[in-house]
Amino acid sequence: FSGDRVGKARRIAAAIRGAGGFRWVGIYDVTPAEITVIAWSGPGPPEFPRFPAGQGLCGAAVASRSTVVIPDVSKDSRYLTTLGSTRSEIVVPVLGSDGVAVRGLIDVERERLNAFGAEDVRLLEGCAAALRPLWEQRADGG
């Protein structure tokens, strides 16, 4: 990744984290084979910075092309640990300009159960729509 793109992704993750009062926010790239973290804001890096595209809650969001909200990650076998104290997670796909292909993901985690409501979904889906240019630039080599 170009340093400028990673820097933008870091600033975006920090802004989303601050706007929602979230504990951890990750921005991920999605290819047909793999999901890879670009940047994050929070206590530390994800335990799995890259993994096959069909795995985890991120893989579920890619497969469904829709937001995945998990109120209790300990009850979902798809969960891949980011931070050991995570209790709930939301993953929002960023669709490409074709409106079909998932190009990226916003992954947000909190340390309490049932932590995400309709307001969080609206905020994060709005962010995903606004972030499409981060992946459009990548397609253009930028």
Phi, psi and omega in degrees: 000147175289148180302323180297317180294317178296318178299317176299315181298322178297315180295321179296313179301317180294320180294317178296317180301315180292319182296324184259356184064033183277156178280320184214136177226128176241145175246124186239147168270147177234127170241170179302332184261333194211152171245127186227132178290135174267313184200164177209165174225124181153193188296340180180176180289159177291148179296329178242090182288341175209144182200163181302144187301337182268002186261157172072182177292330175297315178299324178295320178293323178294313183298321182271346185054034180213164181295137177244123178242124180240111182290334181214100184296336181292344180258008181237113184294345180282345187297127171254125184301130168259301175232138185301336184267004179294136177241331178221155187213149172226136178234126183241124179283148172252113181276148176289178183297340177284350180075005184240304184289135174275119182261332183206177180218148166249122181244123183234136182229148175228159183268007177239156179289154176049044190272352186241128179243188183300324180296319178296317179300313180299313180301310186288325176292326174295319177298316181300317179297320181289336184274353182313320180301334178299326179269332177296319178299320181298318180297329179272004179086009184261000000 
